[in-house]
Amino acid sequence: MKIEVLGAVAGCANCKKLLEQTIKAVEELALPAKVDYVSGTERMLQLGIMQSPALVVNGRVVASGFIPSVGKIKTLLEGLKDDASVLPSSPDSSCKCGGNC
């Protein structure tokens, strides 16, 4: 499972808070997942995200524009860890929608 926290600006307090809460949720669930923090707009535009912070799991945007609680993040992650419809972490390079099709 690949997890990304996206923020438009480096050092954004809300983005850092989402990162902290996501790491806490992953640790509490003991998931074998890597959590990356990505700042800047390139990845956000690639995924069609208009508001930060954003939480992306295996290429799927699961939250954008707000900071979900640790409990909500855990619920999202638990729901996606066995979901066969979750997109691969590297979308098809011919896809122009960032893997959201």
C-alpha positions as CSV (number, residue, x, y, z in Angstrom):
1,M,0.0,0.0,0.0
2,K,1.4,3.4,-1.0
3,I,0.1,6.4,0.9
4,E,0.8,10.0,0.0
5,V,0.0,13.2,1.8
6,L,0.0,16.1,-0.7
7,G,0.3,19.8,0.0
8,A,0.5,22.7,-2.4
9,V,3.1,24.6,-0.2
10,A,6.1,23.1,1.6
11,G,5.8,23.7,5.4
12,C,1.9,23.9,5.4
13,A,0.7,23.3,8.9
14,N,-2.4,21.5,7.8
15,C,-0.4,19.2,5.6
16,K,2.0,18.4,8.4
17,K,-1.0,17.6,10.6
18,L,-2.5,15.3,8.1
19,L,0.9,13.6,7.7
20,E,1.2,13.1,11.4
21,Q,-2.3,11.7,11.7
22,T,-1.8,9.4,8.7
23,I,1.5,8.0,10.2
24,K,-0.3,7.4,13.5
25,A,-3.2,5.6,11.8
26,V,-0.7,3.4,9.8
27,E,1.2,2.6,13.0
28,E,-2.0,1.8,15.0
29,L,-3.2,-0.5,12.2
30,A,0.3,-2.0,11.8
31,L,0.0,-1.7,8.1
32,P,3.0,-2.5,5.9
33,A,2.7,0.9,4.2
34,K,5.0,3.7,3.3
35,V,3.7,7.3,3.9
36,D,5.3,10.0,1.6
37,Y,4.9,13.7,1.9
38,V,4.7,15.4,-1.5
39,S,4.7,19.2,-1.7
40,G,4.1,21.3,-4.7
41,T,1.3,21.3,-7.3
42,E,2.6,18.9,-9.9
43,R,1.3,15.7,-8.3
44,M,-1.9,17.4,-7.2
45,L,-2.7,18.5,-10.8
46,Q,-1.9,15.0,-12.0
47,L,-4.6,13.6,-9.7
48,G,-7.1,16.5,-10.3
49,I,-6.8,17.7,-6.7
50,M,-8.0,21.3,-6.2
51,Q,-7.5,21.7,-2.4
52,S,-4.8,20.7,0.0
53,P,-4.1,18.9,2.1
54,A,-4.9,15.6,0.3
55,L,-4.6,12.0,1.2
56,V,-3.9,9.5,-1.7
57,V,-3.9,5.8,-1.3
58,N,-2.5,3.7,-4.2
59,G,-3.2,6.5,-6.6
60,R,-6.8,7.1,-5.3
61,V,-7.7,10.4,-3.7
62,V,-9.5,9.5,-0.5
63,A,-9.6,13.0,1.2
64,S,-9.0,16.5,0.0
65,G,-9.3,20.0,1.5
66,F,-9.7,18.9,5.1
67,I,-7.9,16.9,7.8
68,P,-9.7,13.7,8.7
69,S,-9.3,12.4,12.2
70,V,-7.0,9.5,13.0
71,G,-10.1,7.3,13.4
72,K,-11.4,8.3,9.9
73,I,-8.1,7.7,8.3
74,K,-7.9,4.2,9.9
75,T,-11.4,3.5,8.6
76,L,-10.4,4.6,5.1
77,L,-7.2,2.5,5.1
78,E,-8.9,-0.6,6.5
79,G,-11.5,-0.3,3.7
80,L,-8.9,-0.1,1.1
81,K,-6.3,-2.6,2.2
82,D,-8.2,-5.5,0.7
83,D,-10.0,-3.6,-2.0
84,A,-9.3,-5.2,-5.4
85,S,-10.6,-2.0,-7.2
86,V,-7.9,0.2,-5.7
87,L,-5.7,1.5,-8.4
88,P,-2.1,0.4,-8.7
89,S,0.5,2.8,-7.3
90,S,1.8,3.6,-10.8
91,P,-1.1,4.4,-13.2
92,D,-0.8,3.5,-16.8
93,S,1.5,6.1,-18.4
94,S,-0.9,6.4,-21.4
95,C,-3.7,7.6,-19.0
96,K,-4.0,11.4,-18.9
97,C,-6.3,11.6,-15.9
98,G,-3.6,10.6,-13.3
99,G,-5.1,7.1,-12.9
100,N,-8.6,8.3,-11.8
101,C,-10.4,6.8,-14.8
